[in-house]
Amino acid sequence: MSAQATGTIAVFGATGQQGGAVVDALLDHRAQVRALVRNPQSDRAQALAARGVELAATRADDPASLAAALATVEGFYFMTPEANSLEEVEAEVRIGKALVDAAVEAGVPHVVFNSVFGADRESGVPHHDSKHRIEEHLRTSGLRASMVRPTAFMENFASVMAPSLEHGEIVLRMPLSEDVALKMISIRDIGRVAAALLLDTAQAPGGAVELVGDELTGPRIAAAFGAHAGLPARYEALPLSVLPNELDQAMFRQFAEAAAHPSDLAVVRSIEPTALDLVEWIRATGWTAPANAAGS
Ligand SMILES: NC(=O)c1ccc[n+]([C@@H]2O[C@H](COP(=O)([O-])OP(=O)(O)OC[C@H]3O[C@@H](n4cnc5c(N)ncnc54)[C@H](OP(=O)(O)O)[C@@H]3O)[C@@H](O)[C@H]2O)c1
């Protein structure tokens, strides 16, 4: 591990997946970390405190609490919470803008925003356009800013997009046609890249970096899981209508559009040389084939 930060780095979302990975990477570099949390007594906040993370109780709708938590920090990372409705999208934008305004108020030297792929422009995906609006707010704030723009989390294959085992075969289903390559990144690597930017051991070319560790079609993703399990595998493309809401449908249309523009995988590896591709992620996480689906 390289440079050690001289000052405190503030993290919003530290009790969550991406912010948690940023904290892991910062602690690996022996940085001082201050987590902005809603509830310092929560189990997740207390687990951070046990690892030496300072807790600052903040509320996104209380600008004074945010500015106080950002006073004297050397860098600030923030993500914005998941939005599943247009109402939540507006709440997401409010939180993001409030965090930027607080960073301006506190005079934070460098802000890293955990945005999303394609957020350099409007895409018509409500919970991506929210991040575009926050990026614009940050860009015009006068702050030194870097954007990290993650693609789909590989961890989705351990949860919402987990392959199943049916009649001795690994089966992966996604609402994505079989010739579309899905861009993806491990959450660990989101944290590592964001930490490198915060610690100034790397810079985002042009102020933003698309976070992609691999891009594979559904059949190739299924094959990777099958090969690891030593089992045959197949992919089934589902219709968009299986998705619970219009936001997710718009996002999967955007995955297909994004696939038309192959990514430069070398950019992430120039910042984090050990960034995982899917096969490495499967191995690193110790993924094992699920139990046979009921009735199969
Ligand atoms: N899933 C994907 O493949 C993917 C890909 C790219 C981008 N994204 C984006 O990633 C984001 C979700 O990131 P994640 O998975 O890291 O989130 P997460 O694990 O759900 O964590 C959310 C964090 O935000 C905090 N939080 C939530 N609501 C808050 C509020 N109202 N005020 C203050 N803090 C609040 C939570 O703190 P508490 O402990 O207080 O709850 C927690 O630390 C979404 O914006 C999504 O669009 C997702």
The ligand as an ORCA input file, in Angstrom:
! r2SCAN-3c Opt
* xyz 0 1
  N     -26.826     -1.858     -7.875
  C     -26.030     -1.497     -8.872
  O     -25.610     -2.331     -9.706
  C     -25.597     -0.057     -8.993
  C     -24.673      0.307     -9.988
  C     -24.251      1.640    -10.074
  C     -24.766      2.586     -9.186
  N     -25.678      2.210     -8.238
  C     -26.184      3.259     -7.323
  O     -25.620      3.001     -6.057
  C     -26.420      3.660     -5.052
  C     -26.623      2.704     -3.889
  O     -25.354      2.468     -3.328
  P     -25.113      1.346     -2.230
  O     -25.587      0.038     -2.783
  O     -23.719      1.488     -1.767
  O     -26.147      1.813     -1.107
  P     -26.521      1.080      0.271
  O     -25.649     -0.086      0.519
  O     -28.006      0.900      0.244
  O     -26.161      2.189      1.356
  C     -26.885      3.379      1.449
  C     -26.127      4.314      2.375
  O     -26.787      5.590      2.376
  C     -27.204      5.891      3.702
  N     -28.498      6.543      3.592
  C     -29.588      6.056      2.985
  N     -30.584      6.973      3.022
  C     -30.101      8.041      3.670
  C     -30.656      9.294      4.052
  N     -31.900      9.638      3.749
  N     -29.889     10.147      4.737
  C     -28.627      9.797      5.049
  N     -28.036      8.612      4.724
  C     -28.782      7.754      4.032
  C     -27.268      4.581      4.447
  O     -27.041      4.845      5.814
  P     -27.880      4.186      7.004
  O     -26.927      3.235      7.678
  O     -28.219      5.349      7.854
  O     -29.086      3.527      6.397
  C     -26.097      3.828      3.806
  O     -24.873      4.208      4.380
  C     -27.719      4.061     -5.731
  O     -27.702      5.448     -5.964
  C     -27.677      3.292     -7.045
  O     -28.380      3.984     -8.077
  C     -26.092      0.915     -8.116
*
